[in-house]
Amino acid sequence: MQIDEELTLKKLETFLAFMRSGNLSRAAAELNTSNVSVHRAIHSLESALRCPLFKHEGRNLTPLESAYVLEEKAQKLIQDALEMVRATREAAGFSAERFKLGALYSLTVKTVPQLVMGLKLRRSELNIDLTLGSNVDLFYRLKNLELDAILVSLDNSVSDPDCEQLPLFSDDIFLAVPTDSPFAEQAEVDLADLAGSTFITLTQGFATHRDGAQVFHQAGFEPKVAMQVNDIFTLLSMVSSGVGYALLPGRIAAVYENRIKLIPLQARYRLQQHIGVVFLKARERDPNLLALVAECRMYSLGRNP
């Protein structure tokens, strides 16, 4: 048996409203529609089902046994339909109860905590999963729908026509040295003076690794790299222990501030990282993502009044 095209979920919702209220006017008020629209929906259901649902007694509609059977089944059908929509949207990542956010390690010092707190205030029911990694790794996960949004350096590695970008702030690159280093008291440093020094870098794929390579190229030398590490906090620990120097963004100044100093580079070597949020254009209407974007705009205004 084929289902008649006149049998719709909307008409079933109207029918259920009438069964709850027992009155056309009250059902119409609940649905914000007219009495005529409610009566027309009920009559259309009877035509689609090819059987009567009510006995007409003057202006009143008295439910028949068929109406009570339909009411029971329709309630379950509507609940199943709502669950179907919720589960489908959640599988696609739209307005799910869990939000998967990716970020650079260095952004966990201040930026990520502030954004997460703001997002939780906007959507208190939301559970947030945080994944840390490099620009390249996080962007790969975003494109493969493993992450909902990423906080990264806005460079060529995350440039894609399928993605939107929202800038947050810009950050200078500094020379990171231990507090007892001979460079620690300098107002600025000529990076060429460190051509024979030992450096520690992040591994390839991190924006700071790429930016550091550019600055070293401007200084005219290939750095002597003692170690490459996979997160900025290990790198900071190595610098503070005197293993080597590093080129790092200013946002990590609060970490190890008693054991590390960030020295500005001379103007000819200066380079900025542009930090922002990246997400897929196909997801831009997702309520969770809209809440993050709103919070990012507030954060950006605070950083750039």
C-alpha positions in Angstrom: 0.0 0.0 0.0 1.4 3.4 -1.0 1.2 6.4 1.4 -1.0 9.2 0.1 1.0 12.3 -0.6 -1.6 14.3 1.5 -0.5 12.4 4.6 2.1 14.8 6.0 3.8 15.2 9.4 2.5 18.8 9.6 -1.1 17.6 9.3 -0.4 15.0 11.9 1.0 17.7 14.3 -2.2 19.7 13.7 -4.4 16.6 14.4 -2.5 15.9 17.6 -3.0 19.5 18.7 -6.7 19.2 18.2 -6.8 15.8 20.1 -5.0 17.5 23.0 -7.2 20.5 23.1 -10.5 18.9 22.0 -11.4 22.3 20.4 -10.7 23.9 17.0 -10.1 27.4 18.5 -7.7 26.2 21.2 -5.8 24.0 18.7 -5.6 27.0 16.3 -4.3 29.2 19.1 -1.6 26.6 20.0 -0.5 26.4 16.4 -0.8 30.1 15.7 -3.1 29.5 12.8 -6.9 29.7 12.0 -9.8 27.5 12.9 -10.3 26.9 9.2 -6.7 25.7 8.7 -7.1 23.2 11.5 -10.4 21.9 10.2 -9.0 21.7 6.6 -5.9 19.7 7.9 -8.2 17.2 9.7 -10.5 16.8 6.7 -7.4 16.3 4.5 -6.1 13.5 6.8 -9.4 11.7 6.6 -9.2 11.9 2.8 -5.6 10.6 2.8 -6.4 7.8 5.2 -9.7 7.0 3.3 -11.6 6.6 6.6 -13.4 8.9 9.0 -11.7 10.1 12.2 -14.5 12.1 13.8 -18.3 12.1 14.1 -19.7 15.5 13.2 -22.2 16.7 15.9 -23.3 20.2 14.9 -20.1 22.3 15.1 -18.3 19.7 17.3 -16.0 16.9 16.2 -16.2 13.8 18.3 -13.3 11.4 17.9 -14.0 7.9 16.7 -12.0 4.8 17.7 -9.9 5.4 14.5 -8.8 8.9 15.8 -7.5 7.4 19.1 -5.5 4.8 17.2 -4.1 7.5 14.9 -3.3 9.6 17.9 -1.2 6.9 19.6 0.7 6.0 16.4 1.1 9.6 15.3 2.7 10.6 18.6 5.3 7.9 18.2 5.9 8.9 14.6 6.4 12.5 15.4 8.9 11.6 18.2 10.8 9.3 15.9 10.9 12.0 13.2 12.3 14.5 15.6 14.9 12.0 16.8 15.7 11.3 13.1 16.3 15.0 12.4 18.4 15.4 15.6 20.6 12.3 14.9 21.1 13.2 11.2 22.2 16.8 12.1 24.4 15.5 14.8 26.1 13.0 12.5 26.7 15.9 10.1 28.1 18.0 13.0 25.3 20.5 13.0 24.2 21.7 16.4 25.6 18.6 18.1 26.0 18.5 21.8 29.8 18.1 21.4 31.9 20.7 19.6 35.3 19.6 18.3 37.8 22.5 18.4 41.4 22.3 17.2 44.1 24.8 18.2 47.8 25.4 18.2 49.6 24.6 21.4 50.7 28.2 21.9 47.1 29.4 21.9 46.3 27.5 25.0 48.1 30.1 27.1 45.3 32.7 26.9 43.3 32.6 23.7 41.7 29.1 23.9 40.6 29.4 27.6 39.0 32.7 26.9 37.1 31.5 23.8 36.0 28.3 25.5 34.7 30.2 28.5 32.7 32.5 26.3 31.4 29.7 24.2 30.2 27.8 27.3 28.4 31.0 28.5 26.6 31.2 25.1 25.8 27.4 25.0 26.1 25.9 28.4 24.9 22.5 27.3 27.8 22.2 24.9 30.7 19.7 25.6 33.9 20.9 23.9 36.7 18.5 22.8 40.0 20.2 22.3 42.6 18.8 19.9 46.1 20.4 19.8 48.5 20.2 16.8 50.2 21.9 14.0 48.6 24.1 11.2 49.0 21.2 8.7 47.6 18.5 11.0 44.7 20.5 12.2 43.7 21.7 8.7 43.8 18.1 7.5 41.4 17.0 10.4 39.1 19.9 9.6 38.8 19.0 5.9 38.1 15.4 6.9 35.3 16.5 9.3 37.2 15.4 12.4 37.1 18.9 13.7 34.4 21.6 13.6 36.7 24.6 13.7 40.4 25.3 14.1 42.4 28.2 15.7 45.6 28.5 13.6 48.0 30.8 11.8 46.3 32.1 8.7 48.9 31.2 6.1 49.0 29.3 2.8 48.7 26.0 4.5 45.0 26.7 5.5 44.0 28.6 2.4 41.1 26.8 0.7 38.1 27.9 -1.3 35.8 25.6 0.8 36.8 27.3 4.0 36.0 30.6 5.8 38.6 32.5 7.8 38.0 35.0 10.6 41.2 36.9 11.8 41.7 37.3 15.6 45.0 39.0 16.1 48.6 39.4 14.8 51.7 38.3 16.7 55.3 39.2 16.3 58.1 36.7 16.2 60.8 37.1 18.9 64.1 35.5 19.9 63.6 33.3 23.0 66.6 33.1 25.3 67.2 32.0 28.9 67.2 34.9 31.5 70.9 34.4 32.0 71.8 34.7 28.3 74.1 37.6 27.2 71.3 38.7 24.9 68.6 38.9 27.7 69.2 42.5 28.4 69.3 43.7 24.8 66.5 46.0 23.5 66.6 44.2 20.2 68.9 41.6 18.5 70.6 41.3 15.2 69.8 37.7 14.3 73.0 37.5 12.2 75.0 37.7 15.4 73.7 34.3 16.3 74.8 32.5 13.2 77.0 30.1 15.2 74.5 29.5 18.0 72.4 26.4 18.6 68.7 26.6 18.1 65.7 24.4 18.9 62.7 24.4 16.5 59.3 22.9 16.1 58.9 20.2 13.5 57.7 20.9 10.0 54.0 21.6 9.7 53.9 24.1 12.5 53.5 27.7 11.5 56.3 28.8 13.8 58.7 26.4 12.0 57.9 27.9 8.7 58.1 31.5 9.9 61.4 30.7 11.7 62.9 29.4 8.4 61.9 32.6 6.7 63.5 34.8 9.3 66.7 32.7 9.2 66.8 33.1 5.5 66.5 36.9 5.8 69.4 36.7 8.3 71.5 34.9 5.7 72.3 31.7 7.6 71.1 28.1 8.1 70.6 27.6 11.9 72.5 24.9 13.8 69.5 22.9 15.1 70.1 20.8 18.2 66.6 19.4 18.5 63.2 19.5 16.8 60.1 19.0 19.1 56.4 18.5 18.6 55.0 21.1 21.0 55.9 24.6 22.0 56.0 23.8 25.8 58.7 21.2 25.4 60.6 23.8 23.3 60.3 26.4 26.0 61.6 23.9 28.6 64.6 23.2 26.4 65.3 27.0 26.0 65.0 27.7 29.7 67.4 24.9 30.4 70.0 26.4 28.1 69.9 23.8 25.4 69.5 26.4 22.7 67.7 29.5 21.5 64.4 29.6 19.6 62.3 31.9 17.5 58.8 32.1 19.0 55.6 34.2 18.9 55.0 36.8 21.6 51.8 35.1 22.8 53.8 32.6 24.9 55.5 35.4 26.9 53.5 34.5 30.1 54.9 30.9 30.0 58.2 30.4 31.9 58.4 34.2 32.2 60.8 33.9 35.1 63.2 31.7 33.1 62.8 33.0 29.5 63.0 36.4 27.9 61.6 37.3 24.5 63.9 39.7 22.7 62.5 41.8 19.7 64.3 41.2 16.4 65.7 44.1 14.5 63.2 45.7 12.1 64.7 44.0 9.0 63.9 40.5 10.4 60.5 41.3 11.9 57.7 39.0 10.9 54.1 38.6 12.1 51.8 35.6 12.5 48.1 36.3 11.8 46.0 34.1 14.1 42.4 33.3 13.3 39.6 30.7 13.2 39.0 28.5 10.1 35.9 26.5 9.4 34.1 24.9 6.4 31.7 27.2 4.5 29.2 24.3 4.4 29.0 24.5 8.2 28.6 28.3 8.6 24.9 28.1 9.7 25.6 25.6 12.4 24.4 27.2 15.7 27.5 25.9 17.6 29.8 27.4 15.0 27.8 30.7 14.9 28.3 30.9 18.7 32.1 30.4 18.3 32.3 33.0 15.5 30.4 35.5 17.7 32.8 34.9 20.6 35.8 35.2 18.2 34.6 38.6 17.0 34.3 39.8 20.6 37.8 38.5 21.3 39.1 40.3 18.3 37.5 43.5 19.3 39.1 43.2 22.7 42.6 42.6 21.2 42.2 45.3 18.5 40.0 48.1 20.0 
